[in-house]
Amino acid sequence: MALLVAGGGVALAVWVLNKIGRALTAVAEALATLAVVFVTVWLTVKLAFLLVRWVVVHWRTTLAAISVGLWAWWWGWLPVALTAAALTAVGLVWRWRHRSSFEAWVGRWVRSWWLRWTVYAPRLPKWLHNCGLTIRNHERTVVLTANLLGRSKVRRQAKPAADLTPRVLGVRSGSSWDEVRVRLVPGQKPEDFDDAARALATARGVARCQVRELRPKVISIDFQRRNLLADTVPCPDLADLAAVRGEDVELRRVWSGRTDYGTDWHQSLQGSHTLHAGVTGAGKGAQMWCPLVSIAPAIRDGLVRLSGIDPKGMELAYGRRIFHRYAVTGRDTLALLDDLIDGADKRKAEFAGRLRSVPISRDHPLEIVEFDEIGALIRYIGDRKLREAITERVALLTTQGRALGYTVRGYVQEPTKDTVPVRELFPRRICLRVATKSHVAMVLGDQAYERGAWANRIGEQEPGVGYLFGHGIREPLRIRGGWVPDQTIKDLETFVTGDYPPSRPGTVHSFPAPGARRDAAPGGVA
């Protein structure tokens, strides 16, 4: 009886377990089916989303690929190949005959597309990883360890995952620069890329790399493919300016040379003071004379009045006649600065309470002070009292002269604080070729070198090349001043004094239109 009862119990248990097993199997099959359906639907939706996103983001490439595919499907590959060959031939001839229009309409777009998909999209993530510009991502996962002889343990273990890499948003390729827009990942900041600019330039195989912040979380990594400032930039032709009225000269937008992006460089000579720093032979003469040539009609018509301080007695002396005041020695410099301050005080008394800035006119011209080798008179001169007096006058003009129509443009070789104690009073600064990396920060401020102002790497064969930074410029801008030959400076003297064009044997000149002003040239001498 016991055996029968036990056997019946076992049979009943087996039957119950069989039923439960069948039920669990059915449930498991149903769950597996649901999981397969869910995963399939999820993958389909994700694939559709990625496809739609790809079509929206890369619509040009998508439309072109679909058009070529449909064309080849309907008419075969031969018409596609012949059309591509014909378009390539037309493009090559167009580029050969008129490169500027080809670059504007076709070249830059095709090059941008090609560089994105063949260079930057596949290679930039590796460059960023090698330069330490990725974020390592560690995912935490729960691991159950079973121990048959003891107690099972639950522990957390780091599971390695792919690094977070900035994503390429687009590429814009110009005549000399490739601008690669990338989106930063959480934990990154633009300054991280500033520090790695030289490493990125080396990875790309180019001379320069610069990082620009476009908007939050988006930066542009610019690679320079071609140096557009390798050749000399010519200054304006005075013959083209002979018929220009002084009133038509934009003193806040004076043509001064070219930029590294192939565009014209304009600077303001009204409302700001500029300090130029560079070693001897760096091209400070181009920075000095080119803007004066550009505003020659305004000087001729009395809207601009120049004062020259030339401790060497050489640079500014070559164009002596264009200067209303001129000084070489320390005593003469002090007298010149006192005369300027007296004029500023008169304007202050006349316009105080009426206007916030003095309007430029022939009665109140823009006073521009060209102070060459400023360190020679405010640091190296032997007379301490005279040195301090000159420094005090320069500080007065740079702090109070902007609204009164006074502009100081200084030039120095050694930009240290001891040499130029009034260095911080010049809002705009231009750093030409300097000897050391530390001089770049002294001239342009902190982080200028890290952001691409590599003035210590300018070659001796590039006079006039320098960097701008600050005063409305977010990233360092590489520029080259227009080169002014010696004969152009002499022609500028003739232009300003009212006897232009000069009479030279064997030359033919087009004289300005009748009625052009010749009676307002500055003739005063300090």
C-alpha positions in Angstrom: 0.0 0.0 0.0 2.8 2.4 0.8 4.5 1.6 -2.5 1.2 2.2 -4.3 0.6 5.5 -2.5 4.2 6.6 -3.2 4.0 5.6 -6.8 0.7 7.4 -7.2 2.2 10.5 -5.6 5.2 10.4 -7.9 2.9 9.9 -10.9 0.8 12.8 -9.9 3.9 15.0 -9.3 5.2 14.0 -12.7 1.9 14.8 -14.3 1.7 18.2 -12.6 5.3 19.0 -13.5 4.6 18.0 -17.1 1.6 20.4 -17.2 3.6 23.2 -15.7 6.5 22.5 -18.1 4.1 22.6 -21.0 2.6 25.9 -19.7 6.1 27.4 -19.1 7.2 26.3 -22.6 4.1 27.9 -24.1 4.7 31.1 -22.1 8.4 31.1 -23.1 7.5 30.6 -26.7 5.0 33.4 -26.6 7.6 35.7 -24.8 10.2 34.7 -27.4 7.8 35.5 -30.2 7.0 38.9 -28.6 10.6 39.6 -28.1 11.5 38.8 -31.7 8.6 41.0 -32.9 9.5 43.8 -30.5 13.2 43.7 -31.5 12.3 43.5 -35.2 9.9 46.5 -34.9 12.5 48.4 -32.8 15.3 47.8 -35.4 12.9 48.7 -38.2 11.9 51.9 -36.6 15.5 52.7 -35.7 16.7 51.9 -39.2 13.9 54.1 -40.7 14.8 56.9 -38.3 18.5 56.7 -39.3 17.6 56.6 -42.9 15.3 59.6 -42.7 17.9 61.4 -40.7 20.6 60.6 -43.2 18.3 61.8 -46.1 17.5 65.1 -44.3 21.1 65.8 -43.2 22.8 64.7 -46.4 20.1 65.5 -48.8 22.4 66.6 -51.6 24.4 63.4 -51.6 21.2 61.3 -51.3 19.5 63.0 -54.2 22.6 62.7 -56.3 23.0 59.0 -55.6 19.3 58.3 -56.2 19.3 60.2 -59.5 22.5 58.4 -60.7 21.1 55.1 -59.7 17.7 55.6 -61.4 19.5 56.9 -64.5 21.7 53.9 -64.7 18.8 51.6 -64.1 16.7 53.0 -66.9 19.3 53.8 -69.5 22.4 51.8 -68.5 25.8 52.8 -67.2 27.2 54.0 -70.5 25.2 57.3 -70.7 26.1 58.0 -67.1 29.8 57.4 -67.7 29.8 59.6 -70.9 28.0 62.4 -69.1 30.4 62.3 -66.2 33.4 62.4 -68.5 31.8 65.4 -70.4 31.1 67.3 -67.2 34.6 66.6 -66.0 36.1 67.9 -69.2 34.0 71.1 -69.1 34.9 71.6 -65.5 38.6 71.3 -66.2 38.4 73.8 -69.1 36.3 76.2 -67.0 38.9 76.0 -64.2 41.7 76.5 -66.6 40.2 79.5 -68.3 38.4 81.3 -65.3 39.4 79.8 -62.0 37.8 82.4 -59.8 34.2 81.8 -61.1 34.8 78.0 -61.2 35.9 78.1 -57.6 32.8 80.2 -56.6 30.2 78.1 -58.4 31.6 74.5 -58.5 35.1 74.0 -57.1 34.5 74.7 -53.4 31.3 72.7 -53.3 32.8 69.6 -54.9 36.0 69.9 -52.9 34.0 70.2 -49.6 32.0 67.1 -50.4 35.0 65.1 -51.5 37.2 66.1 -48.4 34.3 65.3 -46.0 33.8 61.8 -47.2 37.3 60.8 -48.1 39.4 62.7 -45.5 37.6 64.1 -42.5 34.7 61.8 -41.8 36.9 58.6 -41.8 40.2 60.1 -40.4 39.3 62.9 -38.0 38.0 60.5 -35.3 41.3 58.8 -35.3 43.2 62.1 -35.1 41.1 63.2 -32.2 41.7 60.0 -30.4 45.4 60.2 -30.9 45.4 63.8 -29.7 43.5 62.9 -26.6 40.3 64.7 -27.6 37.8 61.9 -26.9 35.9 61.0 -23.8 36.3 57.5 -22.4 33.0 55.9 -21.6 32.7 53.3 -18.8 29.4 51.5 -18.4 28.7 49.8 -15.1 27.1 46.4 -15.2 25.9 43.9 -12.6 27.7 40.5 -12.7 26.3 37.4 -10.7 29.1 35.0 -9.6 27.8 31.5 -8.6 29.8 29.5 -6.1 28.6 25.9 -5.6 30.7 25.5 -2.5 29.9 28.8 -0.9 27.7 31.8 -1.1 27.0 33.4 -4.5 28.2 37.0 -4.9 26.8 40.0 -6.8 29.4 42.6 -7.8 29.6 45.5 -10.1 32.2 45.4 -12.9 33.2 48.0 -15.4 32.4 47.1 -18.9 34.5 48.8 -21.6 32.6 50.7 -24.2 33.4 52.8 -27.3 34.9 56.3 -26.6 32.7 59.3 -27.2 34.1 61.1 -30.2 33.0 64.5 -31.6 30.9 64.1 -34.7 31.6 65.9 -38.0 28.7 68.1 -38.9 30.0 69.5 -42.1 33.0 70.7 -44.1 33.5 74.0 -45.9 36.5 74.2 -48.1 37.7 77.5 -49.3 40.7 78.6 -51.5 43.1 78.1 -48.6 41.3 76.8 -45.5 39.2 73.7 -44.7 36.6 74.5 -42.0 35.5 71.3 -40.3 32.4 71.8 -38.0 32.2 69.3 -35.2 29.8 68.8 -32.3 31.5 68.4 -28.9 30.5 65.6 -26.5 29.6 66.1 -22.9 32.7 66.8 -20.9 34.6 68.7 -23.6 35.2 72.4 -24.0 36.7 74.5 -26.9 39.8 75.2 -24.9 40.7 71.5 -25.1 41.0 71.8 -28.8 43.1 75.0 -28.6 45.8 73.2 -26.7 45.9 70.5 -29.3 45.9 72.8 -32.4 49.5 72.0 -33.3 49.0 68.3 -32.9 46.0 68.4 -35.2 47.9 70.4 -37.8 50.7 67.8 -37.7 48.1 65.0 -38.0 46.5 66.7 -41.1 49.9 67.5 -42.5 49.4 71.2 -42.8 51.3 74.3 -41.4 48.5 75.8 -39.4 45.3 74.8 -37.5 43.0 77.1 -35.7 39.9 76.4 -33.6 36.9 78.7 -33.6 33.8 78.5 -31.4 30.7 78.8 -33.5 28.0 78.3 -30.9 27.6 76.2 -27.7 28.8 72.6 -28.3 29.8 73.4 -31.9 33.3 74.4 -33.0 35.1 74.7 -36.3 38.6 73.1 -36.7 40.2 75.1 -39.5 43.1 73.5 -41.5 45.2 75.8 -43.7 46.0 74.0 -47.0 47.6 76.9 -48.8 49.4 80.1 -47.6 47.8 83.0 -49.4 50.2 85.5 -47.7 53.3 84.0 -49.1 53.6 86.7 -51.8 53.9 90.5 -51.3 50.6 92.4 -51.1 50.8 95.6 -53.2 49.6 98.9 -51.7 46.9 101.1 -53.3 47.8 103.0 -56.4 47.8 106.8 -55.8 46.7 107.4 -59.3 43.4 105.7 -58.5 43.0 107.9 -55.4 43.7 111.3 -57.1 40.0 112.0 -57.9 38.7 110.7 -54.6 37.4 113.3 -52.2 38.6 113.3 -48.6 35.0 113.1 -47.3 34.6 109.8 -49.1 37.4 108.1 -47.2 36.1 105.8 -44.5 38.4 106.4 -41.6 36.9 103.5 -39.7 37.4 101.1 -42.5 40.8 101.7 -44.0 42.3 99.2 -46.5 45.6 97.9 -45.0 46.4 94.6 -46.7 45.1 91.1 -47.0 44.0 88.4 -44.5 44.9 84.7 -44.4 41.4 83.9 -45.8 42.1 85.8 -49.1 39.9 88.8 -48.1 40.8 92.4 -47.8 41.9 93.6 -44.4 40.4 96.9 -43.1 41.2 98.6 -39.9 39.9 101.6 -38.1 42.2 104.7 -37.7 39.5 106.6 -35.9 38.4 105.7 -32.4 41.2 103.3 -31.4 44.9 103.2 -30.7 47.2 100.5 -32.1 50.4 99.0 -30.9 52.6 97.2 -33.4 55.3 94.8 -32.1 57.9 92.9 -34.0 61.6 92.4 -34.3 63.7 94.4 -36.7 62.9 93.5 -40.2 59.5 92.1 -39.3 57.7 94.6 -41.6 56.5 97.4 -39.4 57.0 99.8 -42.3 54.2 98.1 -44.2 51.9 98.5 -41.2 52.9 102.1 -41.0 52.7 103.4 -44.5 50.0 101.4 -46.2 47.1 102.8 -44.2 48.5 106.3 -44.8 48.5 105.7 -48.6 44.9 104.5 -48.4 43.7 107.7 -46.6 45.9 110.0 -48.8 42.8 112.0 -50.1 41.7 112.7 -46.5 45.2 113.9 -45.6 45.4 116.1 -48.7 42.0 117.7 -47.9 42.8 118.4 -44.3 40.5 115.9 -42.7 43.5 114.0 -41.3 46.5 115.6 -39.7 49.7 113.5 -39.1 52.3 113.9 -36.4 55.5 111.9 -36.6 57.8 110.9 -33.8 60.9 109.3 -35.2 63.7 108.6 -32.7 65.9 107.0 -35.4 65.4 110.0 -37.7 65.1 107.6 -40.7 61.8 105.9 -41.2 59.4 108.8 -41.0 61.9 111.3 -42.3 61.6 109.7 -45.7 58.1 111.0 -46.0 58.7 114.1 -43.9 56.4 116.5 -45.8 53.2 114.6 -45.0 53.6 115.3 -41.3 52.2 118.4 -39.8 54.4 117.9 -36.7 57.7 116.0 -36.6 60.1 115.2 -33.7 63.3 113.2 -33.3 64.8 114.1 -30.0 63.2 113.7 -26.6 62.7 117.4 -26.0 61.1 117.8 -29.4 58.8 114.8 -28.7 57.7 116.3 -25.4 56.9 119.6 -27.1 55.0 117.8 -29.9 52.9 115.8 -27.3 52.2 119.0 -25.3 50.9 120.7 -28.5 48.6 117.7 -29.1 47.3 117.8 -25.5 46.7 121.5 -25.7 44.6 120.9 -28.9 42.7 118.1 -27.1 42.0 120.4 -24.2 40.5 123.0 -26.5 38.3 120.4 -28.1 37.2 119.2 -24.7 36.3 122.7 -23.7 34.4 123.3 -26.9 32.4 120.1 -27.1 32.1 119.0 -23.4 28.4 118.5 -22.6 27.3 118.8 -26.2 28.6 115.7 -27.9 30.1 112.4 -26.8 32.7 112.4 -29.6 34.2 115.2 -31.7 33.0 115.0 -35.4 35.9 114.9 -37.8 36.0 118.0 -40.1 38.6 120.4 -41.5 38.3 122.5 -38.4 38.7 119.5 -36.2 40.7 116.9 -38.2 41.6 113.4 -37.0 45.0 113.7 -35.3 47.1 110.6 -36.0 50.4 110.2 -34.1 52.9 107.8 -35.7 55.3 106.9 -32.9 58.1 104.8 -34.2 60.4 103.0 -31.8 58.3 104.0 -28.9 60.5 102.2 -26.4 63.5 104.4 -27.3 61.8 107.4 -25.7 59.8 106.0 -22.9 62.3 103.4 -21.7 65.9 103.8 -23.0 66.3 107.5 -23.0 68.8 108.6 -20.3 66.9 111.5 -18.7 64.5 109.9 -16.2 62.3 113.0 -15.8 62.0 113.5 -19.6 61.2 109.8 -20.0 58.4 110.0 -17.3 57.0 113.1 -18.9 56.8 111.5 -22.3 55.1 108.4 -20.8 52.6 110.6 -19.0 51.7 112.4 -22.2 51.3 109.2 -24.2 49.1 107.8 -21.4 46.9 111.0 -21.5 46.4 110.7 -25.3 45.6 107.0 -25.2 43.1 107.3 -22.4 41.4 110.6 -23.4 42.1 111.0 -27.1 39.7 108.6 -28.6 36.5 110.7 -28.3 38.4 113.9 -29.1 39.7 112.7 -32.4 43.2 111.6 -31.5 44.8 108.3 -32.5 48.2 107.0 -31.4 49.9 104.3 -33.4 53.0 102.9 -31.8 55.8 100.6 -33.0 58.1 98.7 -30.7 60.6 95.8 -31.0 60.6 94.5 -27.4 57.0 94.4 -26.1 57.8 93.8 -22.4 56.0 95.8 -19.7 59.3 97.4 -18.7 59.9 98.6 -22.2 56.3 99.8 -22.9 54.7 100.6 -19.6 51.6 102.0 -21.4 51.1 98.8 -23.3 47.7 98.0 -21.8 46.4 101.4 -23.0 46.5 100.3 -26.6 43.2 98.5 -27.3 44.2 97.1 -30.6 47.5 95.3 -31.0 49.3 93.7 -34.0 52.0 91.1 -33.3 54.5 90.7 -36.2 57.4 88.3 -36.1 58.8 88.1 -32.6 61.7 86.2 -31.1 60.0 84.1 -28.5 56.6 82.5 -27.7 56.3 84.6 -24.5 56.3 87.8 -26.6 53.0 86.7 -28.3 51.2 86.7 -25.0 52.8 90.0 -24.0 51.4 91.7 -27.2 48.1 89.9 -27.8 47.2 88.6 -24.4 46.7 85.3 -22.7 45.6 82.3 -24.8 46.6 84.0 -28.0 49.3 81.6 -28.9 47.2 78.6 -27.9 44.4 79.8 -30.2 46.8 79.9 -33.2 48.7 83.2 -33.1 52.1 81.6 -33.8 54.0 84.9 -34.4 57.3 83.4 -33.4 57.1 81.0 -36.3 56.7 83.7 -39.0 59.6 83.5 -41.4 62.1 86.2 -42.2 61.0 86.1 -45.8 57.5 87.3 -44.8 57.8 90.9 -43.8 54.5 92.6 -42.9 52.8 89.3 -41.8 51.3 89.5 -38.3 48.4 88.5 -36.1 45.4 90.4 -34.7 43.6 89.3 -31.6 41.1 91.0 -29.3 39.1 94.2 -29.7 36.2 92.4 -31.4 38.2 89.6 -32.9 37.3 86.2 -31.3 40.2 84.2 -32.8 43.6 85.3 -34.0 43.6 86.7 -37.5 46.7 86.4 -39.7 47.2 89.4 -41.9 49.8 91.0 -44.2 50.2 94.7 -44.6 50.5 96.2 -48.1 54.1 96.8 -49.2 54.8 100.4 -49.9 57.9 101.1 -52.1 60.2 104.0 -51.5 59.0 105.8 -54.6 55.4 105.5 -53.4 56.3 107.3 -50.2 57.8 110.2 -52.3 54.7 110.2 -54.5 52.6 110.3 -51.3 54.4 113.5 -50.3 53.7 115.0 -53.6 50.0 113.9 -53.4 49.5 115.4 -50.0 51.2 118.7 -50.7 49.0 119.3 -53.8 51.3 118.7 -56.7 50.2 115.3 -57.9 50.8 113.5 -60.3 54.5 114.4 -60.4 56.0 115.3 -63.7 58.5 112.6 -64.8 60.0 112.2 -68.3 58.5 109.6 -70.4 55.3 109.1 -68.3 51.7 110.0 -68.9 49.4 110.7 -66.0 45.6 111.1 -65.8 45.0 114.2 -63.7 42.2 114.5 -61.2 38.9 116.1 -62.3 38.7 119.9 -62.2 37.6 121.2 -58.8 39.4 118.7 -56.7 40.7 120.3 -53.5 44.3 121.3 -53.4 44.3 124.0 -50.8 43.7 122.0 -47.6 47.1 120.2 -47.4 48.7 120.4 -44.0 51.8 122.5 -44.0 52.5 123.2 -40.4 55.8 122.3 -38.8 56.4 121.8 -35.1 
